[in-house]
Amino acid sequence: MMPLTLWATLYTLSQEVPLGSSITIVLDSQDIASGVCGANDSNLRVIEHTLGGHIATRGNELRLENCDELLQSRIKMIIDHLIDAVRKGEHPSPEYVRSLTLSMQNDQSESYNVTKVLDPLRESVIQIPNGFGRVYPRTLNQAVYIQGIRTNEIVFCIGPAGTGKTFLAVAEALRQVLSKKRRKLVLTRPVVEAGESLGFLPGDLAQKINPYLRPLYDAMEALVPYETIRRMEDNRAIEIAPLAYMRGRSLNDCIVILDEAQNTTKEQMKMFLTRIGEGSQAIITGDTTQIDLPRRNDSGLLHAISLLHHVDGLHFSYLNTADVVRNPLIKKIIQAYDNESK
């Protein structure tokens, strides 16, 4: 058995083989094999479905079949990365593998460099202190979005439902607050009422606004234990506020998430952006296809995109249907509506 130099410590080829022949990859242990293959070999099925070929498993051996030389090389790049991730205690998901394979599928050049995809994905993993687990970007666009949050004071993320724009914003915000990088997390969104005035709803301000901010709380509860959220509320490390109540404030040493920004007016967006004080950061998320204002052109998000796209220090991330991770069926629904509007 001749060792392959690049992967000498990880796996070996059974023999030198001509173009298009099968090769066998021997992994160090069954534990590594399980992590690389995923539950019910789900990671391998993603590779097959996206790139082609067939990957058969037997114990801790992987056999690549019906692969030409270029495909063999690319699959080995992915396997190499997955082995490295498993050795570090990570659990690569099918979505994570899909983001790698789709990038390869879109670049058919022989000079393809997998590190241009692996590096952003690897560097954008979110580790929340005392959270349920690491949060992985599932697409390259999501990785770019996370990197934008980490390197810019004000970040806009525009994309359809299910692309993770709110979930990733909350995950990164919790990481910063729970690791003491920011003092407070402020959650806000415009209240677009549907026949019932906010002032007449029962309860205090938090109870009135809670239904509007429920998606943000759903994201937090998926990321950290409820006891952590309650403790942050008791310590005033989480604040919820309707956008209309932000006027006149200066938010210092905070990370502020403005959700559903497509429903802000131009005046509200300007007011919000000028609230960001010393040591603070703002993440603005929205879906320009779901504007609930009487007139679409009144959207503060659309206005900000056209007015501020050239301003240094601001980052704009655009997610699309390829980034939908909520449910595969959601992607089909969005595409159907997009096709109808064309």
C-alpha positions as CSV (number, residue, x, y, z in Angstrom):
1,M,0.0,0.0,0.0
2,M,1.6,3.3,-1.1
3,P,0.9,6.3,1.2
4,L,-0.3,9.5,-0.3
5,T,2.1,12.2,0.9
6,L,-0.4,15.0,1.5
7,W,-2.7,12.8,3.6
8,A,0.0,10.4,4.9
9,T,-1.2,10.6,8.5
10,L,-4.9,10.5,7.7
11,Y,-5.4,7.9,5.0
12,T,-3.7,5.9,2.3
13,L,-4.5,4.8,-1.3
14,S,-4.7,1.2,-1.9
15,Q,-2.7,1.5,-5.1
16,E,-1.6,3.8,-7.9
17,V,-4.5,3.7,-10.4
18,P,-5.1,4.9,-13.9
19,L,-7.6,7.7,-14.7
20,G,-11.2,6.8,-13.9
21,S,-10.3,3.7,-11.7
22,S,-11.5,3.2,-8.2
23,I,-9.4,4.1,-5.2
24,T,-9.7,3.2,-1.5
25,I,-9.2,5.6,1.4
26,V,-8.4,4.0,4.7
27,L,-9.3,6.2,7.7
28,D,-7.4,6.0,11.0
29,S,-10.4,4.8,13.1
30,Q,-14.1,4.0,13.1
31,D,-14.8,7.2,15.1
32,I,-13.2,9.3,12.4
33,A,-15.0,7.4,9.7
34,S,-18.4,8.0,11.5
35,G,-17.7,11.8,11.8
36,V,-16.6,12.1,8.2
37,C,-19.5,10.0,6.8
38,G,-22.2,11.5,9.0
39,A,-25.4,9.9,10.2
40,N,-26.4,7.2,7.7
41,D,-23.6,8.3,5.4
42,S,-25.5,11.6,4.8
43,N,-22.3,13.6,4.2
44,L,-21.2,11.1,1.5
45,R,-24.6,11.2,-0.2
46,V,-24.3,15.0,-0.4
47,I,-20.9,14.7,-2.1
48,E,-22.2,12.1,-4.6
49,H,-25.4,14.1,-5.3
50,T,-23.5,17.3,-6.0
51,L,-20.2,16.2,-7.6
52,G,-21.0,12.8,-8.9
53,G,-19.3,9.5,-8.6
54,H,-20.0,6.9,-5.9
55,I,-18.5,6.5,-2.4
56,A,-18.9,3.0,-0.9
57,T,-18.1,2.4,2.8
58,R,-16.9,-0.7,4.6
59,G,-15.8,-0.3,8.2
60,N,-13.3,2.6,8.2
61,E,-12.6,2.4,4.4
62,L,-14.1,4.6,1.7
63,R,-14.0,3.5,-1.9
64,L,-14.3,6.1,-4.6
65,E,-15.9,4.7,-7.7
66,N,-16.7,6.1,-11.2
67,C,-14.5,9.1,-10.6
68,D,-12.1,10.7,-13.0
69,E,-8.9,12.1,-11.8
70,L,-10.2,15.6,-11.2
71,L,-13.2,14.3,-9.3
72,Q,-11.0,12.1,-7.2
73,S,-8.8,15.1,-6.3
74,R,-11.8,17.2,-5.2
75,I,-13.4,14.5,-3.2
76,K,-10.0,13.9,-1.4
77,M,-9.8,17.6,-0.6
78,I,-13.2,17.4,1.1
79,I,-12.4,14.2,2.9
80,D,-9.1,15.7,4.1
81,H,-10.9,18.7,5.5
82,L,-13.6,16.6,7.2
83,I,-11.0,14.4,8.9
84,D,-9.3,17.6,10.2
85,A,-12.6,18.9,11.5
86,V,-13.5,15.6,13.2
87,R,-10.1,15.4,14.9
88,K,-10.8,18.9,16.4
89,G,-14.0,17.6,17.9
90,E,-16.4,19.1,15.3
91,H,-19.3,17.3,13.7
92,P,-19.6,18.4,10.1
93,S,-23.2,18.5,9.0
94,P,-24.6,17.6,5.5
95,E,-25.3,21.4,5.0
96,Y,-21.7,22.2,5.8
97,V,-20.5,19.6,3.3
98,R,-23.0,20.9,0.7
99,S,-21.5,24.4,0.9
100,L,-18.1,22.9,0.1
101,T,-19.3,20.7,-2.8
102,L,-21.5,23.4,-4.3
103,S,-18.5,25.7,-4.5
104,M,-16.6,23.0,-6.4
105,Q,-19.5,22.3,-8.7
106,N,-19.6,26.0,-9.7
107,D,-15.9,26.1,-10.4
108,Q,-14.9,23.4,-12.9
109,S,-11.3,24.7,-13.5
110,E,-8.5,22.3,-12.7
111,S,-6.8,25.1,-10.7
112,Y,-9.6,25.2,-8.2
113,N,-8.3,25.9,-4.7
114,V,-10.5,24.5,-2.0
115,T,-8.9,26.8,0.6
116,K,-10.7,29.8,-0.8
117,V,-14.0,28.1,0.4
118,L,-12.6,26.3,3.5
119,D,-11.0,29.3,5.0
120,P,-14.1,31.5,5.3
121,L,-16.2,28.6,6.5
122,R,-13.7,27.5,9.1
123,E,-13.1,31.1,10.3
124,S,-16.8,31.9,10.6
125,V,-17.7,29.2,13.1
126,I,-19.6,30.7,16.1
127,Q,-18.8,29.3,19.5
128,I,-21.3,30.7,22.1
129,P,-20.1,30.4,25.8
130,N,-22.3,27.8,27.5
131,G,-24.3,27.4,24.3
132,F,-25.8,24.2,22.9
133,G,-23.0,23.8,20.4
134,R,-21.0,25.5,17.7
135,V,-22.9,27.3,14.9
136,Y,-21.6,26.6,11.4
137,P,-22.2,28.7,8.4
138,R,-24.0,26.4,6.0
139,T,-23.1,28.3,2.8
140,L,-20.2,30.5,1.7
141,N,-22.5,33.6,1.6
142,Q,-23.4,32.9,5.3
143,A,-19.7,32.8,6.1
144,V,-19.1,36.1,4.4
145,Y,-22.0,37.6,6.4
146,I,-20.5,36.4,9.7
147,Q,-17.1,37.8,8.7
148,G,-18.8,41.1,7.8
149,I,-20.3,41.3,11.3
150,R,-16.9,40.7,12.9
151,T,-15.1,43.4,10.8
152,N,-17.7,46.2,10.4
153,E,-19.6,48.4,12.8
154,I,-22.8,48.4,10.8
155,V,-23.9,45.4,8.7
156,F,-26.9,45.0,6.5
157,C,-28.1,41.5,5.5
158,I,-30.8,41.2,2.9
159,G,-32.3,37.9,1.9
160,P,-35.5,35.8,1.7
161,A,-37.0,33.7,4.4
162,G,-35.0,30.8,5.7
163,T,-31.6,32.0,4.8
164,G,-30.4,32.4,8.4
165,K,-29.9,36.1,8.4
166,T,-31.7,36.6,11.8
167,F,-30.4,33.3,13.4
168,L,-26.8,34.1,12.6
169,A,-27.1,37.7,13.8
170,V,-28.5,36.5,17.1
171,A,-25.8,33.8,17.4
172,E,-23.0,36.2,16.9
173,A,-24.6,38.8,19.2
174,L,-24.9,36.2,22.0
175,R,-21.3,35.2,21.5
176,Q,-20.1,38.8,21.9
177,V,-22.3,39.6,24.9
178,L,-21.7,36.3,26.8
179,S,-17.9,36.6,26.2
180,K,-18.0,40.1,27.6
181,K,-17.0,41.8,24.3
182,R,-20.2,43.9,24.4
183,R,-22.2,45.0,27.4
184,K,-25.7,44.5,26.1
185,L,-27.8,43.0,23.3
186,V,-30.6,45.3,22.1
187,L,-33.4,43.7,20.0
188,T,-35.7,45.9,18.0
189,R,-38.0,45.8,15.0
190,P,-40.6,48.1,13.5
191,V,-44.2,47.5,14.7
192,V,-46.3,47.3,11.6
193,E,-49.8,47.0,13.1
194,A,-52.7,45.2,11.5
195,G,-55.8,46.9,12.8
196,E,-54.8,46.7,16.5
197,S,-52.9,49.5,18.2
198,L,-49.9,48.5,20.2
199,G,-51.0,50.9,23.0
200,F,-54.2,49.0,23.6
201,L,-52.6,45.6,23.9
202,P,-52.6,44.2,27.5
203,G,-49.4,44.2,29.6
204,D,-46.3,46.3,30.0
205,L,-44.0,47.3,27.2
206,A,-42.1,44.0,27.1
207,Q,-45.4,42.0,26.9
208,K,-46.7,44.3,24.2
209,I,-43.7,44.0,22.0
210,N,-42.9,40.4,22.7
211,P,-45.0,38.9,19.9
212,Y,-43.2,41.1,17.4
213,L,-39.8,39.9,18.7
214,R,-40.8,36.3,19.0
215,P,-38.5,35.2,16.1
216,L,-35.5,36.7,17.9
217,Y,-36.4,34.8,21.1
218,D,-36.9,31.6,19.1
219,A,-33.4,32.0,17.8
220,M,-31.9,32.6,21.2
221,E,-33.7,29.6,22.7
222,A,-32.3,27.4,20.0
223,L,-28.8,28.6,20.8
224,V,-28.5,28.8,24.7
225,P,-30.5,27.4,27.6
226,Y,-33.5,29.4,28.7
227,E,-31.9,30.0,32.1
228,T,-29.1,31.9,30.3
229,I,-31.7,34.1,28.6
230,R,-33.5,34.8,31.8
231,R,-30.3,35.6,33.6
232,M,-29.3,38.0,30.9
233,E,-32.7,39.7,31.2
234,D,-32.4,40.0,34.9
235,N,-28.9,41.6,34.5
236,R,-30.2,43.9,31.8
237,A,-27.9,42.3,29.3
238,I,-30.8,41.9,26.9
239,E,-33.2,44.7,26.1
240,I,-36.2,44.7,23.9
241,A,-37.6,47.9,22.4
242,P,-40.0,48.9,19.6
243,L,-38.1,50.9,17.0
244,A,-40.3,54.0,17.7
245,Y,-39.0,54.1,21.3
246,M,-35.4,54.5,20.2
247,R,-35.6,58.2,19.3
248,G,-33.3,60.4,21.4
249,R,-31.2,57.5,22.8
250,S,-27.5,56.9,22.3
251,L,-26.6,53.2,22.5
252,N,-23.0,52.6,23.7
253,D,-21.1,49.4,24.1
254,C,-24.0,47.4,22.7
255,I,-24.8,45.1,19.8
256,V,-28.1,46.1,18.3
257,I,-30.2,43.9,16.0
258,L,-32.9,45.6,13.9
259,D,-35.0,42.8,12.4
260,E,-37.6,43.1,9.6
261,A,-35.9,46.3,8.5
262,Q,-37.8,46.3,5.2
263,N,-40.8,47.6,7.2
264,T,-39.0,50.7,8.5
265,T,-39.7,54.1,6.9
266,K,-36.9,56.2,5.6
267,E,-37.1,58.4,8.7
268,Q,-37.0,55.4,11.0
269,M,-34.0,54.0,9.4
270,K,-32.1,57.3,9.6
271,M,-33.1,57.6,13.2
272,F,-32.0,54.1,14.1
273,L,-28.6,54.4,12.3
274,T,-27.8,57.6,14.2
275,R,-28.5,55.9,17.6
276,I,-25.3,53.8,17.3
277,G,-22.9,55.2,19.9
278,E,-19.3,54.6,21.0
279,G,-18.2,50.9,21.0
280,S,-21.5,49.7,19.5
281,Q,-22.4,47.6,16.5
282,A,-25.7,47.3,14.5
283,I,-26.9,44.4,12.4
284,I,-29.9,45.2,10.2
285,T,-31.7,42.3,8.6
286,G,-34.6,42.3,6.1
287,D,-36.4,40.7,3.2
288,T,-37.1,43.2,0.4
289,T,-39.8,40.9,-1.0
290,Q,-41.9,41.1,2.1
291,I,-42.5,44.8,2.6
292,D,-45.7,45.4,4.5
293,L,-45.8,49.2,4.2
294,P,-48.6,50.8,2.2
295,R,-46.1,52.0,-0.4
296,R,-43.0,49.8,-1.3
297,N,-40.9,52.8,-2.1
298,D,-41.3,54.1,1.4
299,S,-39.1,51.3,2.8
300,G,-36.1,52.6,4.8
301,L,-34.2,49.4,3.9
302,L,-34.5,49.9,0.2
303,H,-33.5,53.6,0.6
304,A,-30.5,52.7,2.8
305,I,-29.3,50.1,0.2
306,S,-29.3,52.7,-2.6
307,L,-28.0,55.6,-0.5
308,L,-25.3,53.9,1.7
309,H,-23.8,51.1,-0.5
310,H,-20.6,53.1,-1.0
311,V,-20.0,54.2,2.6
312,D,-16.8,52.8,4.1
313,G,-17.4,50.9,7.4
314,L,-20.7,49.5,6.3
315,H,-21.1,45.9,5.0
316,F,-23.9,44.6,2.8
317,S,-24.5,40.9,2.6
318,Y,-27.0,39.5,0.1
319,L,-28.4,36.0,0.6
320,N,-30.5,34.2,-2.0
321,T,-32.5,31.0,-2.4
322,A,-29.3,29.0,-2.7
323,D,-28.7,30.0,1.0
324,V,-32.1,28.8,2.3
325,V,-31.4,26.3,5.1
326,R,-34.7,26.2,7.0
327,N,-36.3,23.5,4.9
328,P,-35.6,22.3,1.3
329,L,-39.3,22.8,0.5
330,I,-39.0,26.5,1.5
331,K,-36.5,27.0,-1.3
332,K,-38.9,25.6,-3.8
333,I,-41.7,27.8,-2.6
334,I,-39.5,31.0,-2.8
335,Q,-38.4,30.1,-6.3
336,A,-42.1,29.5,-7.4
337,Y,-43.0,33.0,-6.1
338,D,-40.0,34.5,-7.7
339,N,-40.8,33.0,-11.1
340,E,-44.4,34.2,-10.9
341,S,-43.2,37.8,-10.4
342,K,-40.9,37.8,-13.5
